[in-house]
Amino acid sequence: MTAARGQPLVVLDDVQKWFGELHVLQDINLTIKRGEVVVVIGPSGSGKSTLCRTINRLEPVDAGTISLDGKELPEEGKALARLRAEVGMVFQGFNLFAHKTILQNVTLGPIQVLGQDKATANERARSLLTRVGIAEQADKYPAQLSGGQQQRVAIARALAMDPKVMLFDEPTSALDPEMIKEVLDVMVDLAQQGMTMVVVTHEMGFARTAGDRVVFMADGRIAEENTPTEFFTNPQSDRAKDFLGKILEH
């Protein structure tokens, strides 16, 4: 590790993003520290997923800057490919290659982007599949796995690149309820082992137990941020009180 836990790792400075007339990210200032788990919550359309996707330039920003480990995000080319290797991303959909085995899905990035030899990549991939609890699925194809298993493969695939930060964009929203826990358990384990994580989620239990900080978004802005305990027991903004009132009634 080149820098100590608690040092700034991802810094968003006055970030703005429009989709046409819609100002989807407004005056976003956010610092994510090394080893921190930041959980981003808020109503639909509040800009949560867009915020997550700007951190690896899947969505370019219109103004402001984003830096990773002290370097501003590159705009394109090889530098951007290297950046994406340092920022793991887990989506709602699993985005696995259907025609490749689970093992091949996990080794593809390390071999093609990082230049690892096949034996090294395979060994690391099997170790990661063990870590996420699906070592026995290595030679199967994605269609043979449940949604929860596929999402755990997607997490292993992101980890195989040895990222500095992991982004999760509603990773359980496409899963059946009984599969959600198996994915969240893997994420909690990662958090406990010190992985820097930005998690966009509707899973309030995860936010309470694994998050170091809750960032609440509304109308494209960060309306409030606090520790999970403070946020859930003593929300400061009317928007947060309204949101929590709706979701915690159920």
FIMI-345917 format. One record per residue (C-alpha): residue number from 1; residue in one letter; x, y, z. Coordinates in nm, 3 decimals, m for minus. Layout:
REM FIMI-345917
DOLO     n   res         x         y         z
DOLO   NUM     A         X         Y         Z
...
END
This chain:
REM FIMI-345917
DOLO     n   res         x         y         z
DOLO     1     M     0.000     0.000     0.000
DOLO     2     T     0.147     0.331    m0.102
DOLO     3     A    m0.068     0.543     0.126
DOLO     4     A    m0.219     0.500     0.467
DOLO     5     R    m0.579     0.416     0.535
DOLO     6     G    m0.779     0.734     0.585
DOLO     7     Q    m0.593     0.937     0.321
DOLO     8     P    m0.808     1.084     0.039
DOLO     9     L    m0.836     0.838    m0.250
DOLO    10     V    m1.123     0.965    m0.467
DOLO    11     V    m1.196     1.339    m0.473
DOLO    12     L    m1.489     1.496    m0.660
DOLO    13     D    m1.454     1.873    m0.674
DOLO    14     D    m1.753     2.085    m0.783
DOLO    15     V    m1.868     1.819    m1.033
DOLO    16     Q    m2.152     1.907    m1.272
DOLO    17     K    m2.330     1.680    m1.518
DOLO    18     W    m2.618     1.746    m1.756
DOLO    19     F    m2.824     1.513    m1.971
DOLO    20     G    m2.962     1.766    m2.218
DOLO    21     E    m3.163     2.014    m2.010
DOLO    22     L    m3.152     1.793    m1.701
DOLO    23     H    m2.888     1.892    m1.444
DOLO    24     V    m2.830     1.544    m1.299
DOLO    25     L    m2.526     1.621    m1.083
DOLO    26     Q    m2.513     1.964    m0.918
DOLO    27     D    m2.216     2.100    m0.723
DOLO    28     I    m2.092     1.759    m0.609
DOLO    29     N    m1.807     1.782    m0.357
DOLO    30     L    m1.712     1.449    m0.207
DOLO    31     T    m1.393     1.293    m0.072
DOLO    32     I    m1.370     0.916    m0.030
DOLO    33     K    m1.086     0.803     0.193
DOLO    34     R    m0.874     0.494     0.152
DOLO    35     G    m1.041     0.202     0.328
DOLO    36     E    m1.374     0.383     0.364
DOLO    37     V    m1.713     0.237     0.268
DOLO    38     V    m1.939     0.515     0.139
DOLO    39     V    m2.301     0.416     0.082
DOLO    40     V    m2.498     0.638    m0.157
DOLO    41     I    m2.875     0.633    m0.112
DOLO    42     G    m3.170     0.843    m0.222
DOLO    43     P    m3.487     0.836    m0.430
DOLO    44     S    m3.491     0.720    m0.792
DOLO    45     G    m3.361     0.985    m1.030
DOLO    46     S    m3.154     1.161    m0.764
DOLO    47     G    m2.823     1.107    m0.951
DOLO    48     K    m2.682     0.817    m0.746
DOLO    49     S    m2.589     0.587    m1.035
DOLO    50     T    m2.460     0.876    m1.245
DOLO    51     L    m2.235     0.981    m0.956
DOLO    52     C    m2.100     0.627    m0.931
DOLO    53     R    m2.039     0.604    m1.307
DOLO    54     T    m1.845     0.932    m1.322
DOLO    55     I    m1.576     0.791    m1.092
DOLO    56     N    m1.444     0.566    m1.371
DOLO    57     R    m1.551     0.798    m1.653
DOLO    58     L    m1.830     0.573    m1.780
DOLO    59     E    m2.006     0.910    m1.764
DOLO    60     P    m1.787     1.211    m1.847
DOLO    61     V    m1.855     1.522    m1.639
DOLO    62     D    m1.936     1.863    m1.784
DOLO    63     A    m1.755     2.069    m1.520
DOLO    64     G    m1.546     2.016    m1.212
DOLO    65     T    m1.278     1.754    m1.156
DOLO    66     I    m1.248     1.400    m1.024
DOLO    67     S    m0.916     1.262    m0.910
DOLO    68     L    m0.803     0.915    m0.807
DOLO    69     D    m0.503     0.884    m0.577
DOLO    70     G    m0.400     1.244    m0.648
DOLO    71     K    m0.428     1.222    m1.028
DOLO    72     E    m0.711     1.375    m1.229
DOLO    73     L    m0.908     1.123    m1.435
DOLO    74     P    m0.777     1.094    m1.790
DOLO    75     E    m1.023     1.156    m2.070
DOLO    76     E    m0.945     0.875    m2.313
DOLO    77     G    m0.688     0.631    m2.450
DOLO    78     K    m0.447     0.404    m2.266
DOLO    79     A    m0.444     0.620    m1.955
DOLO    80     L    m0.821     0.576    m1.923
DOLO    81     A    m0.787     0.198    m1.969
DOLO    82     R    m0.530     0.194    m1.688
DOLO    83     L    m0.761     0.401    m1.468
DOLO    84     R    m1.046     0.156    m1.527
DOLO    85     A    m0.814    m0.124    m1.416
DOLO    86     E    m0.774     0.060    m1.084
DOLO    87     V    m1.147     0.119    m1.037
DOLO    88     G    m1.351    m0.200    m1.007
DOLO    89     M    m1.716    m0.174    m1.112
DOLO    90     V    m2.005    m0.407    m1.033
DOLO    91     F    m2.331    m0.329    m1.215
DOLO    92     Q    m2.696    m0.421    m1.166
DOLO    93     G    m2.670    m0.658    m1.462
DOLO    94     F    m2.379    m0.895    m1.431
DOLO    95     N    m2.222    m0.814    m1.772
DOLO    96     L    m2.049    m1.153    m1.796
DOLO    97     F    m1.943    m1.299    m2.130
DOLO    98     A    m2.197    m1.575    m2.197
DOLO    99     H    m1.963    m1.776    m2.424
DOLO   100     K    m1.677    m1.786    m2.173
DOLO   101     T    m1.650    m2.000    m1.861
DOLO   102     I    m1.658    m1.840    m1.518
DOLO   103     L    m1.281    m1.883    m1.489
DOLO   104     Q    m1.227    m1.722    m1.832
DOLO   105     N    m1.453    m1.429    m1.736
DOLO   106     V    m1.239    m1.360    m1.429
DOLO   107     T    m0.900    m1.402    m1.602
DOLO   108     L    m0.976    m1.201    m1.917
DOLO   109     G    m0.890    m0.857    m1.771
DOLO   110     P    m0.570    m0.960    m1.591
DOLO   111     I    m0.439    m1.135    m1.905
DOLO   112     Q    m0.540    m0.873    m2.162
DOLO   113     V    m0.504    m0.548    m1.962
DOLO   114     L    m0.248    m0.629    m1.694
DOLO   115     G    m0.041    m0.868    m1.907
DOLO   116     Q    m0.050    m1.154    m1.656
DOLO   117     D     0.042    m1.500    m1.783
DOLO   118     K    m0.240    m1.751    m1.797
DOLO   119     A    m0.117    m1.970    m1.510
DOLO   120     T    m0.083    m1.673    m1.272
DOLO   121     A    m0.422    m1.534    m1.375
DOLO   122     N    m0.590    m1.873    m1.332
DOLO   123     E    m0.443    m1.924    m0.987
DOLO   124     R    m0.552    m1.579    m0.871
DOLO   125     A    m0.899    m1.626    m1.025
DOLO   126     R    m0.953    m1.958    m0.846
DOLO   127     S    m0.847    m1.798    m0.520
DOLO   128     L    m1.098    m1.514    m0.573
DOLO   129     L    m1.377    m1.755    m0.667
DOLO   130     T    m1.307    m1.936    m0.341
DOLO   131     R    m1.320    m1.604    m0.158
DOLO   132     V    m1.668    m1.526    m0.297
DOLO   133     G    m1.786    m1.881    m0.230
DOLO   134     I    m1.821    m2.026    m0.579
DOLO   135     A    m1.492    m2.208    m0.649
DOLO   136     E    m1.682    m2.515    m0.771
DOLO   137     Q    m1.845    m2.313    m1.052
DOLO   138     A    m1.518    m2.222    m1.228
DOLO   139     D    m1.573    m2.437    m1.538
DOLO   140     K    m1.941    m2.358    m1.586
DOLO   141     Y    m2.091    m2.086    m1.807
DOLO   142     P    m2.285    m1.785    m1.673
DOLO   143     A    m2.624    m1.922    m1.787
DOLO   144     Q    m2.570    m2.224    m1.560
DOLO   145     L    m2.545    m2.005    m1.249
DOLO   146     S    m2.809    m1.828    m1.041
DOLO   147     G    m2.825    m1.449    m1.041
DOLO   148     G    m2.659    m1.433    m0.701
DOLO   149     Q    m2.376    m1.657    m0.819
DOLO   150     Q    m2.330    m1.449    m1.136
DOLO   151     Q    m2.306    m1.131    m0.930
DOLO   152     R    m2.042    m1.293    m0.710
DOLO   153     V    m1.848    m1.381    m1.028
DOLO   154     A    m1.875    m1.014    m1.130
DOLO   155     I    m1.727    m0.913    m0.792
DOLO   156     A    m1.442    m1.165    m0.833
DOLO   157     R    m1.378    m1.036    m1.185
DOLO   158     A    m1.348    m0.678    m1.057
DOLO   159     L    m1.121    m0.788    m0.771
DOLO   160     A    m0.894    m0.975    m1.014
DOLO   161     M    m0.772    m0.638    m1.143
DOLO   162     D    m0.653    m0.552    m0.788
DOLO   163     P    m0.844    m0.222    m0.790
DOLO   164     K    m0.782     0.069    m0.554
DOLO   165     V    m1.155     0.127    m0.517
DOLO   166     M    m1.466    m0.079    m0.590
DOLO   167     L    m1.786     0.082    m0.722
DOLO   168     F    m2.116    m0.101    m0.680
DOLO   169     D    m2.415     0.034    m0.875
DOLO   170     E    m2.723    m0.122    m0.714
DOLO   171     P    m2.559    m0.467    m0.720
DOLO   172     T    m2.857    m0.650    m0.570
DOLO   173     S    m3.148    m0.478    m0.745
DOLO   174     A    m3.181    m0.746    m1.016
DOLO   175     L    m3.168    m1.036    m0.769
DOLO   176     D    m3.436    m1.249    m0.608
DOLO   177     P    m3.465    m1.178    m0.233
DOLO   178     E    m3.300    m1.503    m0.125
DOLO   179     M    m2.994    m1.424    m0.338
DOLO   180     I    m2.944    m1.073    m0.205
DOLO   181     K    m2.792    m1.188     0.123
DOLO   182     E    m2.524    m1.402    m0.044
DOLO   183     V    m2.402    m1.101    m0.243
DOLO   184     L    m2.423    m0.860     0.052
DOLO   185     D    m2.227    m1.107     0.266
DOLO   186     V    m1.941    m1.095     0.015
DOLO   187     M    m1.955    m0.714     0.014
DOLO   188     V    m1.955    m0.697     0.396
DOLO   189     D    m1.651    m0.924     0.397
DOLO   190     L    m1.472    m0.694     0.150
DOLO   191     A    m1.557    m0.392     0.364
DOLO   192     Q    m1.422    m0.561     0.675
DOLO   193     Q    m1.097    m0.638     0.493
DOLO   194     G    m1.042    m0.269     0.420
DOLO   195     M    m1.149    m0.236     0.055
DOLO   196     T    m1.241     0.120    m0.041
DOLO   197     M    m1.600     0.099    m0.165
DOLO   198     V    m1.866     0.328    m0.308
DOLO   199     V    m2.201     0.148    m0.295
DOLO   200     V    m2.523     0.276    m0.453
DOLO   201     T    m2.793     0.064    m0.294
DOLO   202     H    m3.147     0.038    m0.160
DOLO   203     E    m3.030    m0.211     0.103
DOLO   204     M    m3.058    m0.007     0.421
DOLO   205     G    m2.937    m0.296     0.637
DOLO   206     F    m2.607    m0.295     0.447
DOLO   207     A    m2.584     0.084     0.480
DOLO   208     R    m2.630     0.057     0.857
DOLO   209     T    m2.392    m0.231     0.921
DOLO   210     A    m2.112    m0.196     0.662
DOLO   211     G    m2.108     0.173     0.576
DOLO   212     D    m1.866     0.420     0.731
DOLO   213     R    m2.062     0.708     0.583
DOLO   214     V    m2.401     0.755     0.422
DOLO   215     V    m2.432     1.006     0.136
DOLO   216     F    m2.796     1.096     0.075
DOLO   217     M    m2.876     1.240    m0.268
DOLO   218     A    m3.183     1.428    m0.382
DOLO   219     D    m3.241     1.620    m0.707
DOLO   220     G    m2.883     1.576    m0.824
DOLO   221     R    m2.729     1.716    m0.508
DOLO   222     I    m2.575     1.571    m0.195
DOLO   223     A    m2.848     1.670     0.049
DOLO   224     E    m2.685     1.518     0.356
DOLO   225     E    m2.394     1.301     0.464
DOLO   226     N    m2.328     1.149     0.801
DOLO   227     T    m2.240     0.829     0.984
DOLO   228     P    m2.503     0.555     0.939
DOLO   229     T    m2.606     0.577     1.305
DOLO   230     E    m2.657     0.953     1.289
DOLO   231     F    m2.826     0.946     0.950
DOLO   232     F    m3.078     0.676     1.033
DOLO   233     T    m3.158     0.793     1.387
DOLO   234     N    m3.133     1.170     1.340
DOLO   235     P    m3.165     1.282     0.975
DOLO   236     Q    m3.110     1.657     0.939
DOLO   237     S    m3.281     1.746     0.610
DOLO   238     D    m3.652     1.732     0.533
DOLO   239     R    m3.577     1.530     0.218
DOLO   240     A    m3.393     1.267     0.420
DOLO   241     K    m3.668     1.253     0.684
DOLO   242     D    m3.930     1.209     0.410
DOLO   243     F    m3.724     0.939     0.233
DOLO   244     L    m3.658     0.743     0.552
DOLO   245     G    m4.020     0.775     0.657
DOLO   246     K    m4.127     0.608     0.333
DOLO   247     I    m3.873     0.327     0.325
DOLO   248     L    m3.859     0.241     0.695
DOLO   249     E    m4.237     0.203     0.721
DOLO   250     H    m4.221    m0.116     0.516
END
